[in-house]
Amino acid sequence: MQPSASSPAPSSEPSSATPAAPRHDERLTAPRSWWLITGLLGLSGGLIMFPLGTVPMLGGLIGAAVLAGAAVSSYGSARIRVVAGSLVAGDARIPVTALGAPEALDAEEARAWRTHKADPRAFMLMRSYVPRAVRIEVTDPADPTPYVYLSTREPEALAAAVEAARAEV
């Protein structure tokens, strides 16, 4: 693909984000240790099939590794984005107009909101390997969900992106 002749020259001034450009985009990938465990599960599958011969052993190794890898990959594919006036977390898409002020939580406060302070009606996108989180009140009176809890590696950036999106609307 060739560059267009009518494309504007790069500017040194910071440009404001267009409504379709994501303000925040984060993928909660699984930690490296989980991929090591995936490899060990593949090895276990091969060892289980070892007494049956070389071909079954290779089938067990590959089959167990693929199944474990697919499970880790799907669990680690959770994505949090603030885009086009909405907070997109996993399968949920919540308009920022239905959200209150976000609260960035440190590890201790996030643990409290995951355990004894948790409300079973809340929407929670939790990952055990991400210690910090953001909690956002749901202000829509028609929605029974009291708040949204999102595990994130960058709680301050996510909170700022939600605040900026709320200010635009």
N, C-alpha and C positions, 0 to 999 in steps of 0.2 A: 504494500500500500504506500502510495506517495503522499507526502504532506501537501495540504491544500495551499494554494498561493494566497488565498484570502484570509489565512489564519493570522490572528493578531500577534504582534511581537510580544515576547515575555516582558512583564513589567516588574520593577523592583518594589512597587507598592503592594501591600497585602490586599488581596481581593476578598470581598465578602463571599461567603459560601452561598451557592445557589440553593433553592429549596430542595432540589433533588440530590444534592451532594451530601453524603453522610457527615454529620458533625462528630460522631463517635462510632467507631467500628472495632469490635473486639471479638476474637474467637477464643473460647475457653478450651484450649487444647489440653489433652491429657499429658501428664508429666512423663519425662523420659523413663522413669522407673517402671511405669506401667507398660511401656513398650518392651523393656527387658523381661518383664513377667510374661508378656505375649510370646516372646522368643522361647522362654522356658516352658511354656505350655505346649508350644510346637514340638520342642524336644521331648516332652513327656509323651505326646501322641506318638512320636516315632518309637520311643522305648516300649510303649505298650504293644505296638505292632511288631516289634523286633523278632519275637519267636516265630512269627509267621513267614518271615523271609524279607528279602531286600525291597521288593516292590511294595508289599503292604507297609513296610516300615516307612518308606518314602511317602506313601499315600497318607499314612497317619501323621507324619511330620508336617506335610504341607496342609492337610485338612485342618489339623488342630491350630496351626499357625494362622491360617486364613480366617477361621472362625473367631479366634481370640482377637486377631487384628481388626476384624470388622466390628466386633463389640466395642473395643477400645476407641476405634475411630468414630463410631456413631455417638458414643457417649461424650467424646471430646470435641464434637462438632457444634456444640452450642455457640450461638452467636448473639451478641448484643449490639444493637445499632440505634442511633438516633438519626432519623432520616425523614424528610418530607413531613415534618410536623407530627411524627409518631415515634414512639419508643417500641422497637421491635426486639423482643427477647425470646429466643427459641421460636415457638410457633405462635406466640402471642403478639398482636399488634395493637398498641394502646395509643390513642391520640393524646398529645401532651396537654390538651385542654381538659382532659379528665384526670390529670395528675396534679398533686400539690407540690410543695417544695421538697426536693430530694435531700436526703441526709446521708453523707458519707460515713460509713462505720469502720472503726478500727477492728482488729482481730477479736478483741475481747467483747466488744459490743455486738459484733456480727454473730459471735457464738451464742450470746444471750438471745438474740432475735431468732436464731435457728432452733433454740431449745425451749427454755421456760417462758420466754416472752412471745413465742410464736402463736399466731392465730391460724387455725386450720382452714379458714376461708381465704387466706392470703395466697397470692400467686407468687410462687418461689421458684427461682431458677438457681439451684444450689449446686456447687461443686465442692466436694470435700477437700480438694487440694488447693483451693483458692481461699485464703483465710479472711480477706476483707470483702466488704459488700456495700451496696447502696440500698437504702430503704426509701420508698416514695409512697406517700399517702395517695389513695385514690379518692378524688373529690366528687366523682359522679354519683349523685344520690340514687340513681337507678341501678348502680352496680353494687352487689353485696360484698365485693372484694374490698377489705379494709386498706390493704397496702400491697405494694410490689416489692419483693426482696430479690435482689440480683447479686450473685457472687461476681466480683470483678477484681482484676488486678490493678485497675486504675480508678478507684472510687471518686477521687476528686475530679478527674477529667470527665467521667460519666455524669456526675452531678452538675458540673459546669455546662455540659452539652445539653442536658435536659432543661436547665435554667435558661440557656440562650434560646432554645427552641420555644419554650413557654413565653419568653419575652417577645418573640416575633409574632406570635399568634394573637 
